Amino acid sequence: MKIVGNISVHPPLPQAISRLQELAYNLWWTWNPEAKELYESIDNELWERVSENPVKFLRTVSLQRLQVASCNDDYVQLYRSVFQRFDSYMAKDADTWFKRHYPGAQSELIAYFSAEFGLHEALPIYSGGLGILSGDHCKEASDMGLPFVGIGFLYPQGYFTQQINAKGGQEAIYEKIDFSEVPATQAVDAEGDPVVVHVDLPGRTVYAKVWKIQVGRVFLYLMDTDVEQNAQQDRELSARLYGGDSEMRISQEYVLGIAGVRTLRALGYEPTVWHMNEGHSAFLSLERIRELVQGGMEFDGAAEVVRAGNIFSTHTPVAAGHDAFPLELVDKFFWQYWGQMGIDRERFLALARHEHRWGAEFSMTVLAFRLSAYHNGVSALHGKVSRRMWGHLWPGTPEEQVPIGHITNGVHTESWLAPEKRALYGRYLGERWLEEVDCPGAWREIERVPDEALLAAHQACKEELVDFLRMRLKRQQLRHGEGHWKLTRLDSVFDPNALTLGFARRFATYKRATLVFHDKERLRRILNDPHRPVQIVFAGKAHPADEYGKALIERIYRLSQERGFFGKIAIIENYDISVARHL
């Protein structure tokens, strides 16, 4: 396993632009194009090279470039404009949606637990839609002024970097994140001491330090077990997202749920609502029950209190995608714990028992359902599927009455909206349109946007996408050692005027990436129609242990090299937030 790290030195900032460092550590810049422009306009090439990461940018950019910017009147004017908006946004007396609608609820607090957060490509601690949703929830909570705090992991190796080799095979590369070059700082308690929490795993105590990431008004606290107090095996507990065997997974989820609760206590937070984004963090309910029982409450009362404050969102429509552990493994981890909850083994296991033909397992999803007052799927159809999948947890309840609702997944609009379209909507929909983006009435004004202006903005985005795709494909082929002739051919692949279809998602088999190739010859004719040309872009990672998913990637790559498909179909490696924005 190759681990790569970097050491860099941060040059001093000129006084006139000294707050660039402060802004770099607040991810508000990720959804404000003019804030990004403050860095990009200093050194465009470097900005691209550091993957639009302002912390790394400021550690790398030359002092001369900074001085030139600080003496440029237009730049300083932009700088002042950006910070005026930033300060207004961050002000304690800022007028927010939550303050307007819930003026008496300022003491409430939502604690949001997730195994992954997709905030920006500079922080590769996400793998797919679950993480993107978590990151966008943080950003939207900030914009709305919700009392909201996030809990997760800051994985030192993150999720893997994907390379596709010359035969189409996926290669997983893990690069160690240099935490001095990402917008994270070590969390401290009320006395200013670094926060370190611990949990007892079988035969040892495991410690986790806590990092803080600021997402606008929201704080996100991420745990990391790579600390000197831990044995090497435990230092690697949080090394990678979704890595290891069942024992590694239960250890990770033990830390996420139980140490996550202890992190909030150490920081002085008292949440009133606890949101589990998927079942990975379901052990948090056990810790909350244990706290109440140790404080003198009976188990039944404690469980009811915990249940009343819990929300659970389930995402996975496939049974195999839900974490479950052998009962003997649960015994190994919790044999001393259930006594602290005031119950015996059988009652403890009953909280999450899931029966199969081959026997029982301890299901994290069942645990989350049983200890939550509200449960939801992530679309109307998924809610229906979930009621069918999990209806047995409410025996005798008709399927349509099973208490699993749905909230359709959305996105944080500002994070994903192209600058060209953002400017267009601002011009025709009014300055406050983003605050009313979920109001159907606000979109009536869209009819005022001239068709030619909308098409021009759309075409500009497509041309930028084509340039990006060609650049990424060239980088891929250069690594394969391809010659000048093939690289030159890439200058003409993809047509900004053709209908472009995208398949960008995790390469799990149930997502059926290769379905479009069911009739290859028909597809070939469609793609090469001279009057109505079509092109398809694939992007996505297969889990490193998913051989079937990796086989799908290899098949699509090989097909993309065939006559009639080359230049019409491409698979772009290392799907991340940057690729997603371009697509």
C-alpha positions as CSV (number, residue, x, y, z in Angstrom):
1,M,0.0,0.0,0.0
2,K,1.5,3.3,-1.1
3,I,0.8,6.3,1.1
4,V,1.7,9.7,-0.2
5,G,2.0,12.9,1.9
6,N,3.2,16.4,1.4
7,I,4.8,19.2,3.5
8,S,4.4,22.8,2.4
9,V,5.2,26.2,3.8
10,H,2.6,29.0,4.0
11,P,3.8,32.5,2.8
12,P,2.6,35.5,4.8
13,L,-0.4,37.3,3.4
14,P,-0.3,41.1,2.6
15,Q,-2.3,43.1,5.1
16,A,-4.8,44.3,2.4
17,I,-5.9,40.7,1.7
18,S,-5.1,39.0,5.0
19,R,-8.5,37.5,5.5
20,L,-8.1,35.1,2.6
21,Q,-6.8,32.6,5.1
22,E,-9.9,32.9,7.3
23,L,-12.2,32.4,4.3
24,A,-10.2,29.4,3.1
25,Y,-11.2,27.6,6.4
26,N,-14.9,28.2,5.9
27,L,-16.5,26.2,3.2
28,W,-18.9,29.0,2.4
29,W,-16.5,29.7,-0.5
30,T,-17.5,26.4,-2.1
31,W,-20.9,27.7,-3.1
32,N,-20.0,31.3,-3.8
33,P,-18.3,31.8,-7.2
34,E,-16.9,35.2,-6.4
35,A,-15.2,33.9,-3.3
36,K,-13.5,31.2,-5.5
37,E,-12.5,33.9,-7.9
38,L,-10.5,35.6,-5.1
39,Y,-8.1,32.7,-5.3
40,E,-8.3,31.7,-8.9
41,S,-7.6,35.2,-10.2
42,I,-4.3,35.3,-8.3
43,D,-2.9,32.2,-10.1
44,N,-5.3,30.3,-12.4
45,E,-2.9,27.4,-13.2
46,L,-2.1,26.8,-9.6
47,W,-5.7,27.0,-8.6
48,E,-6.5,24.1,-11.0
49,R,-3.4,22.2,-10.0
50,V,-4.4,22.2,-6.3
51,S,-8.0,21.1,-7.2
52,E,-9.5,24.4,-6.2
53,N,-8.4,23.9,-2.6
54,P,-7.7,27.4,-1.1
55,V,-5.8,26.2,2.0
56,K,-3.3,24.3,-0.2
57,F,-3.3,27.2,-2.6
58,L,-2.3,29.7,0.0
59,R,0.5,27.4,1.2
60,T,1.8,27.1,-2.4
61,V,1.2,30.4,-4.1
62,S,4.2,32.8,-4.5
63,L,4.4,35.9,-2.3
64,Q,4.9,37.9,-5.5
65,R,1.5,36.8,-6.8
66,L,-0.1,37.8,-3.5
67,Q,1.5,41.2,-3.5
68,V,0.4,41.9,-7.1
69,A,-3.2,41.0,-6.2
70,S,-3.1,43.2,-3.0
71,C,-2.0,46.2,-5.2
72,N,-4.7,45.7,-7.9
73,D,-7.6,48.0,-7.4
74,D,-10.1,45.7,-9.1
75,Y,-9.0,42.7,-7.0
76,V,-9.2,44.7,-3.8
77,Q,-12.7,45.9,-4.7
78,L,-13.8,42.3,-5.4
79,Y,-12.1,41.2,-2.1
80,R,-14.1,43.9,-0.1
81,S,-17.3,42.9,-1.8
82,V,-16.9,39.2,-1.1
83,F,-16.1,39.9,2.6
84,Q,-19.0,42.3,3.0
85,R,-21.3,39.5,1.9
86,F,-19.4,36.9,4.0
87,D,-19.6,39.0,7.2
88,S,-23.3,39.8,6.6
89,Y,-24.0,36.0,6.2
90,M,-22.0,35.0,9.3
91,A,-23.4,37.8,11.5
92,K,-25.1,36.5,14.7
93,D,-28.1,38.8,14.1
94,A,-28.4,37.6,10.4
95,D,-32.0,37.2,9.3
96,T,-32.4,33.5,8.6
97,W,-35.3,31.3,7.6
98,F,-35.2,29.5,11.0
99,K,-35.3,32.7,13.0
100,R,-38.3,33.9,11.0
101,H,-40.3,30.7,11.2
102,Y,-39.2,29.4,14.7
103,P,-38.3,32.5,16.8
104,G,-38.8,30.6,20.0
105,A,-36.7,27.5,19.1
106,Q,-33.2,28.9,19.3
107,S,-32.3,26.4,22.1
108,E,-33.1,23.4,19.8
109,L,-30.2,21.5,18.2
110,I,-30.1,18.9,15.5
111,A,-27.2,16.4,15.7
112,Y,-26.6,14.9,12.2
113,F,-24.6,11.6,12.0
114,S,-23.3,10.3,8.7
115,A,-20.4,8.0,7.7
116,E,-19.5,10.3,4.8
117,F,-19.8,13.9,3.9
118,G,-19.3,15.2,0.3
119,L,-18.4,18.8,0.7
120,H,-15.7,19.4,-1.9
121,E,-13.2,17.4,-3.9
122,A,-10.4,18.6,-1.7
123,L,-11.9,16.5,1.1
124,P,-12.4,13.0,-0.4
125,I,-14.3,11.6,2.6
126,Y,-17.3,10.5,0.5
127,S,-18.1,7.8,-1.9
128,G,-21.5,8.4,-3.4
129,G,-25.0,9.9,-3.1
130,L,-25.2,9.4,0.7
131,G,-22.1,11.6,1.2
132,I,-23.3,14.2,-1.3
133,L,-26.6,14.4,0.4
134,S,-24.9,14.8,3.8
135,G,-22.7,17.6,2.5
136,D,-25.6,19.4,0.9
137,H,-27.6,19.0,4.1
138,C,-24.9,20.8,6.0
139,K,-24.8,23.7,3.4
140,E,-28.5,24.0,3.3
141,A,-28.8,24.0,7.1
142,S,-26.2,26.8,7.1
143,D,-28.2,28.9,4.6
144,M,-31.5,28.3,6.5
145,G,-29.9,29.1,9.8
146,L,-30.8,25.7,11.3
147,P,-29.3,24.9,14.7
148,F,-27.3,22.0,13.3
149,V,-24.1,20.1,14.0
150,G,-22.6,17.2,12.1
151,I,-20.7,14.2,13.3
152,G,-18.6,11.8,11.2
153,F,-15.0,10.7,10.3
154,L,-12.1,12.5,8.8
155,Y,-10.6,9.5,7.1
156,P,-6.8,10.0,6.7
157,Q,-6.8,8.1,3.4
158,G,-10.3,9.1,2.5
159,Y,-12.0,7.2,-0.3
160,F,-9.7,5.8,-3.0
161,T,-8.4,7.6,-6.1
162,Q,-9.6,5.6,-9.1
163,Q,-7.4,5.0,-12.1
164,I,-8.5,3.0,-15.2
165,N,-5.6,1.1,-16.8
166,A,-5.0,0.4,-20.4
167,K,-7.1,-2.7,-20.3
168,G,-10.0,-1.0,-18.5
169,G,-9.3,-2.4,-15.1
170,Q,-10.0,-0.2,-12.0
171,E,-7.0,0.4,-9.8
172,A,-7.5,1.8,-6.3
173,I,-4.9,4.2,-5.0
174,Y,-4.9,5.5,-1.5
175,E,-3.2,8.8,-0.8
176,K,-2.8,10.1,2.7
177,I,-4.5,13.4,3.2
178,D,-2.2,16.1,4.5
179,F,-4.5,17.7,7.1
180,S,-2.4,20.9,7.1
181,E,-3.6,21.4,3.5
182,V,-7.4,21.0,4.0
183,P,-9.9,23.3,5.7
184,A,-9.9,21.4,9.0
185,T,-8.7,22.4,12.4
186,Q,-8.4,20.4,15.6
187,A,-11.5,20.9,17.8
188,V,-11.1,22.3,21.3
189,D,-13.3,22.3,24.4
190,A,-14.5,25.3,26.5
191,E,-11.0,25.4,28.2
192,G,-9.2,25.5,24.8
193,D,-7.9,21.9,25.2
194,P,-7.9,19.6,22.1
195,V,-10.9,17.2,22.2
196,V,-10.0,13.6,22.4
197,V,-12.6,10.9,23.2
198,H,-12.3,7.2,23.8
199,V,-14.3,4.0,23.7
200,D,-13.6,0.5,24.9
201,L,-13.3,-2.1,22.2
202,P,-12.5,-5.8,22.9
203,G,-9.4,-5.9,25.1
204,R,-8.4,-2.3,24.6
205,T,-9.3,1.4,24.7
206,V,-9.4,3.3,21.5
207,Y,-8.9,7.1,21.3
208,A,-10.1,9.5,18.7
209,K,-9.1,13.1,18.1
210,V,-11.7,15.4,16.7
211,W,-11.4,17.8,13.8
212,K,-13.6,20.8,13.1
213,I,-14.8,21.9,9.7
214,Q,-16.8,25.0,9.3
215,V,-19.5,24.9,6.6
216,G,-20.9,28.5,6.6
217,R,-22.7,28.8,10.0
218,V,-22.6,25.0,10.6
219,F,-19.9,23.1,12.5
220,L,-19.0,19.6,11.4
221,Y,-16.9,17.5,13.8
222,L,-15.0,14.6,12.3
223,M,-13.2,11.9,14.4
224,D,-9.8,10.4,13.6
225,T,-8.3,7.4,15.4
226,D,-4.8,7.9,13.9
227,V,-3.3,9.0,17.2
228,E,-0.3,7.9,19.1
229,Q,-2.2,6.5,22.1
230,N,-3.7,3.8,19.8
231,A,-2.1,0.5,18.6
232,Q,-1.4,0.4,14.9
233,Q,-4.6,-1.7,14.1
234,D,-6.7,0.9,15.8
235,R,-4.9,3.8,14.2
236,E,-6.2,2.4,10.9
237,L,-9.8,2.1,12.1
238,S,-10.7,5.4,10.5
239,A,-8.1,5.3,7.8
240,R,-10.5,4.5,4.9
241,L,-14.1,5.0,4.1
242,Y,-15.9,1.6,4.0
243,G,-12.8,-0.5,4.3
244,G,-12.0,-3.8,6.0
245,D,-13.9,-6.9,7.1
246,S,-16.9,-7.2,9.4
247,E,-14.8,-6.7,12.6
248,M,-13.3,-3.5,11.1
249,R,-16.8,-2.3,10.1
250,I,-18.4,-2.9,13.5
251,S,-15.4,-1.2,15.1
252,Q,-15.8,1.9,12.8
253,E,-19.5,2.0,13.5
254,Y,-19.0,1.6,17.3
255,V,-16.7,4.7,17.2
256,L,-19.0,6.6,14.9
257,G,-22.1,6.1,17.1
258,I,-20.7,5.9,20.6
259,A,-17.7,8.1,20.4
260,G,-19.8,10.5,18.3
261,V,-22.1,11.0,21.2
262,R,-19.2,11.5,23.5
263,T,-17.7,14.0,21.2
264,L,-20.8,16.1,21.4
265,R,-20.8,15.9,25.2
266,A,-17.1,16.9,25.3
267,L,-17.9,19.9,23.2
268,G,-20.8,21.0,25.4
269,Y,-23.6,20.2,22.9
270,E,-27.0,19.0,24.1
271,P,-28.9,18.0,21.0
272,T,-32.7,17.7,21.0
273,V,-33.0,15.9,17.7
274,W,-30.6,13.1,16.6
275,H,-30.6,12.3,12.9
276,M,-29.1,9.1,11.6
277,N,-28.3,9.3,7.9
278,E,-28.3,5.6,7.2
279,G,-27.8,2.9,9.8
280,H,-24.0,3.2,10.2
281,S,-24.4,5.4,13.3
282,A,-27.2,3.5,15.0
283,F,-25.1,2.6,18.0
284,L,-25.6,6.3,19.1
285,S,-29.0,5.2,20.4
286,L,-27.4,2.6,22.7
287,E,-25.0,5.2,24.1
288,R,-27.8,7.6,24.8
289,I,-29.8,4.9,26.6
290,R,-26.7,3.9,28.6
291,E,-26.3,7.6,29.7
292,L,-29.9,7.8,30.9
293,V,-29.7,4.4,32.7
294,Q,-26.5,5.4,34.4
295,G,-28.2,8.5,35.5
296,G,-30.9,6.5,37.3
297,M,-33.6,5.9,34.6
298,E,-35.1,2.5,33.9
299,F,-34.3,0.9,30.5
300,D,-37.8,1.1,29.1
301,G,-38.2,4.8,30.0
302,A,-34.7,5.6,28.7
303,A,-35.4,3.8,25.4
304,E,-38.7,5.8,25.0
305,V,-36.9,9.1,25.6
306,V,-34.2,8.2,23.1
307,R,-36.7,7.0,20.5
308,A,-38.7,10.2,20.8
309,G,-35.7,12.3,19.8
310,N,-34.4,10.1,16.9
311,I,-34.9,10.4,13.2
312,F,-33.7,7.7,10.7
313,S,-33.2,8.1,7.0
314,T,-32.7,4.9,5.1
315,H,-31.2,5.0,1.6
316,T,-30.6,1.5,0.3
317,P,-33.3,-0.4,-1.6
318,V,-31.3,-3.6,-1.7
319,A,-31.1,-6.0,1.3
320,A,-27.4,-6.7,0.8
321,G,-26.6,-3.0,1.2
322,H,-27.7,-2.9,4.8
323,D,-25.0,-3.5,7.5
324,A,-25.6,-6.5,9.7
325,F,-23.2,-8.4,12.0
326,P,-23.0,-12.0,13.3
327,L,-24.4,-12.3,16.8
328,E,-21.1,-13.7,18.1
329,L,-19.3,-10.6,16.9
330,V,-21.8,-8.4,18.7
331,D,-21.2,-10.5,21.8
332,K,-17.5,-9.8,21.5
333,F,-18.0,-6.0,21.4
334,F,-21.0,-5.5,23.7
335,W,-20.8,-8.2,26.4
336,Q,-19.9,-5.6,29.1
337,Y,-22.1,-2.8,27.5
338,W,-25.6,-4.2,27.8
339,G,-25.3,-4.4,31.6
340,Q,-24.6,-0.7,31.6
341,M,-27.9,-0.3,29.8
342,G,-29.8,-2.3,32.5
343,I,-30.7,-5.3,30.3
344,D,-29.4,-8.8,29.5
345,R,-28.0,-10.3,26.3
346,E,-31.3,-11.5,24.9
347,R,-33.1,-8.2,25.3
348,F,-30.1,-6.4,23.9
349,L,-29.9,-8.6,20.8
350,A,-33.7,-8.3,20.3
351,L,-33.2,-4.6,19.6
352,A,-31.7,-5.4,16.3
353,R,-32.4,-9.1,15.6
354,H,-33.1,-9.8,11.9
355,E,-34.0,-13.3,11.1
356,H,-33.0,-15.0,7.9
357,R,-33.3,-18.6,6.6
358,W,-29.8,-19.3,7.7
359,G,-30.2,-17.7,11.1
360,A,-30.2,-14.3,12.9
361,E,-28.0,-11.3,12.5
362,F,-27.7,-8.0,14.3
363,S,-29.0,-5.4,11.8
364,M,-28.0,-1.8,12.1
365,T,-31.0,-0.8,10.0
366,V,-33.4,-2.7,12.3
367,L,-31.7,-1.1,15.3
368,A,-32.2,2.4,13.8
369,F,-35.9,1.7,12.9
370,R,-36.7,0.3,16.4
371,L,-35.1,3.2,18.2
372,S,-36.5,6.1,16.1
373,A,-39.7,8.0,16.2
374,Y,-39.6,9.0,12.5
375,H,-38.3,7.1,9.6
376,N,-38.1,8.0,5.9
377,G,-36.9,6.8,2.5
378,V,-35.4,9.2,0.0
379,S,-38.1,9.2,-2.7
380,A,-41.7,8.3,-3.0
381,L,-40.9,5.0,-4.7
382,H,-38.1,4.3,-2.2
383,G,-40.5,4.9,0.6
384,K,-42.9,2.3,-0.9
385,V,-40.0,-0.2,-1.4
386,S,-38.9,0.4,2.2
387,R,-42.4,-0.2,3.6
388,R,-42.4,-3.5,1.8
389,M,-38.8,-4.5,2.9
390,W,-39.2,-3.6,6.5
391,G,-42.9,-3.9,7.2
392,H,-42.3,-7.1,9.2
393,L,-41.0,-4.8,12.0
394,W,-44.6,-3.7,12.6
395,P,-46.5,-7.0,12.6
396,G,-50.1,-6.8,11.6
397,T,-49.7,-3.4,10.1
398,P,-51.0,-3.0,6.5
399,E,-48.1,-2.2,4.1
400,E,-49.5,1.3,3.3
401,Q,-49.6,2.1,7.0
402,V,-46.1,1.0,7.9
403,P,-44.6,4.2,9.5
404,I,-41.9,4.8,6.9
405,G,-42.5,8.0,5.0
406,H,-40.3,9.7,2.3
407,I,-38.5,12.9,1.7
408,T,-37.2,13.1,-1.9
409,N,-33.5,13.8,-2.0
410,G,-32.6,17.3,-3.2
411,V,-29.4,19.2,-3.7
412,H,-27.9,22.4,-2.4
413,T,-28.7,24.5,-5.4
414,E,-25.8,27.0,-5.2
415,S,-23.3,24.2,-5.0
416,W,-24.3,22.7,-8.3
417,L,-25.6,25.6,-10.4
418,A,-23.3,26.7,-13.2
419,P,-22.2,30.4,-12.9
420,E,-23.6,31.1,-16.3
421,K,-27.1,30.0,-15.3
422,R,-26.8,31.5,-11.8
423,A,-26.2,34.9,-13.4
424,L,-29.1,34.4,-15.8
425,Y,-31.6,33.5,-13.1
426,G,-30.4,36.4,-10.9
427,R,-31.1,38.8,-13.8
428,Y,-34.6,37.6,-14.5
429,L,-35.9,36.0,-11.3
430,G,-34.7,38.7,-8.9
431,E,-31.9,38.9,-6.3
432,R,-33.7,36.8,-3.7
433,W,-34.7,33.9,-6.0
434,L,-32.3,31.5,-4.2
435,E,-34.1,32.0,-0.9
436,E,-37.3,30.9,-2.6
437,V,-35.9,28.2,-4.8
438,D,-38.4,25.6,-3.3
439,C,-41.4,27.9,-3.9
440,P,-43.2,27.1,-7.2
441,G,-44.4,30.6,-7.5
442,A,-40.9,32.0,-7.7
443,W,-40.3,30.0,-10.9
444,R,-43.2,31.7,-12.8
445,E,-40.7,34.3,-13.8
446,I,-38.6,31.7,-15.6
447,E,-40.8,32.5,-18.6
448,R,-39.2,35.9,-18.8
449,V,-35.8,34.3,-19.6
450,P,-35.3,34.6,-23.4
451,D,-34.9,31.1,-25.0
452,E,-31.8,32.2,-26.8
453,A,-30.2,33.4,-23.5
454,L,-31.0,30.1,-21.8
455,L,-29.7,28.1,-24.7
456,A,-26.5,30.2,-24.8
457,A,-25.9,29.5,-21.2
458,H,-26.5,25.8,-21.7
459,Q,-24.2,25.7,-24.7
460,A,-21.4,27.5,-22.8
461,C,-21.7,24.8,-20.1
462,K,-21.6,22.0,-22.7
463,E,-18.5,23.5,-24.4
464,E,-16.8,23.7,-21.0
465,L,-17.7,20.1,-20.4
466,V,-16.3,18.9,-23.7
467,D,-13.0,20.7,-23.0
468,F,-12.9,19.1,-19.5
469,L,-13.6,15.6,-20.9
470,R,-10.9,15.9,-23.6
471,M,-8.4,17.0,-20.9
472,R,-9.3,14.1,-18.6
473,L,-9.2,11.6,-21.4
474,K,-5.8,12.9,-22.6
475,R,-4.4,12.6,-19.0
476,Q,-5.7,9.0,-18.9
477,Q,-4.1,8.0,-22.2
478,L,-0.8,9.7,-21.5
479,R,-0.5,7.5,-18.4
480,H,-1.2,4.5,-20.6
481,G,1.8,5.5,-22.8
482,E,-0.3,6.3,-25.9
483,G,1.4,8.0,-28.8
484,H,0.9,11.3,-30.4
485,W,-1.6,10.0,-33.0
486,K,-4.1,8.7,-30.5
487,L,-3.7,11.8,-28.3
488,T,-4.4,14.0,-31.3
489,R,-7.6,12.0,-32.0
490,L,-8.8,13.0,-28.6
491,D,-8.9,16.7,-29.8
492,S,-12.0,15.9,-31.8
493,V,-13.8,13.5,-29.6
494,F,-17.2,14.6,-28.3
495,D,-19.3,17.3,-30.0
496,P,-20.7,20.2,-28.0
497,N,-23.6,20.2,-30.3
498,A,-24.6,16.6,-29.8
499,L,-27.1,15.2,-27.4
500,T,-25.0,14.2,-24.4
501,L,-26.2,11.5,-22.0
502,G,-24.5,10.9,-18.6
503,F,-24.3,7.8,-16.4
504,A,-22.4,9.0,-13.3
505,R,-22.9,7.0,-10.1
506,R,-21.4,4.2,-8.1
507,F,-20.7,1.1,-10.2
508,A,-22.9,-1.3,-8.2
509,T,-24.4,-4.1,-10.2
510,Y,-28.0,-3.2,-9.4
511,K,-27.6,0.2,-11.1
512,R,-27.2,-1.7,-14.4
513,A,-24.6,0.5,-16.1
514,T,-24.3,-1.8,-19.2
515,L,-28.0,-2.0,-19.9
516,V,-27.7,0.5,-22.8
517,F,-25.4,-2.0,-24.6
518,H,-28.2,-4.6,-24.7
519,D,-28.5,-4.1,-28.5
520,K,-25.0,-2.9,-29.6
521,E,-25.7,-2.4,-33.2
522,R,-28.8,-0.4,-32.6
523,L,-26.8,1.8,-30.1
524,R,-24.0,2.2,-32.7
525,R,-26.5,3.5,-35.3
526,I,-28.1,5.9,-32.8
527,L,-24.8,7.3,-31.7
528,N,-23.5,7.9,-35.3
529,D,-26.7,9.3,-36.8
530,P,-25.3,12.3,-38.8
531,H,-28.5,14.3,-38.3
532,R,-29.1,13.6,-34.6
533,P,-25.8,12.5,-33.1
534,V,-25.7,11.2,-29.5
535,Q,-22.8,10.7,-27.1
536,I,-22.6,9.0,-23.7
537,V,-20.3,9.8,-20.7
538,F,-19.8,7.2,-18.0
539,A,-18.1,7.9,-14.6
540,G,-18.1,6.2,-11.3
541,K,-16.2,3.9,-8.9
542,A,-16.8,0.3,-8.0
543,H,-16.1,-0.6,-4.4
544,P,-12.5,-2.1,-4.3
545,A,-14.0,-5.4,-3.1
546,D,-16.8,-5.5,-5.7
547,E,-15.4,-7.7,-8.5
548,Y,-18.7,-7.5,-10.4
549,G,-18.8,-3.7,-10.3
550,K,-15.2,-3.6,-11.5
551,A,-16.0,-5.9,-14.4
552,L,-18.7,-3.5,-15.5
553,I,-16.1,-0.7,-15.7
554,E,-13.8,-2.9,-17.7
555,R,-16.5,-3.9,-20.2
556,I,-17.6,-0.3,-20.8
557,Y,-14.0,0.8,-21.3
558,R,-13.3,-1.9,-23.8
559,L,-16.6,-1.1,-25.7
560,S,-15.6,2.6,-25.8
561,Q,-12.5,1.7,-27.8
562,E,-14.5,-0.2,-30.5
563,R,-15.2,1.1,-34.0
564,G,-18.4,3.2,-33.9
565,F,-18.1,3.8,-30.1
566,F,-14.7,5.5,-29.9
567,G,-15.3,9.2,-29.5
568,K,-19.0,8.6,-28.8
569,I,-18.7,6.8,-25.5
570,A,-16.1,7.5,-22.8
571,I,-15.6,6.5,-19.2
572,I,-13.9,9.1,-17.1
573,E,-11.8,7.9,-14.2
574,N,-12.0,9.1,-10.6
575,Y,-15.5,10.4,-10.4
576,D,-15.7,13.1,-7.8
577,I,-17.4,16.3,-7.0
578,S,-15.4,18.2,-9.6
579,V,-16.4,15.7,-12.4
580,A,-20.0,15.8,-11.1
581,R,-20.1,19.6,-11.4
582,H,-18.9,19.6,-15.0
583,L,-21.4,16.9,-15.9
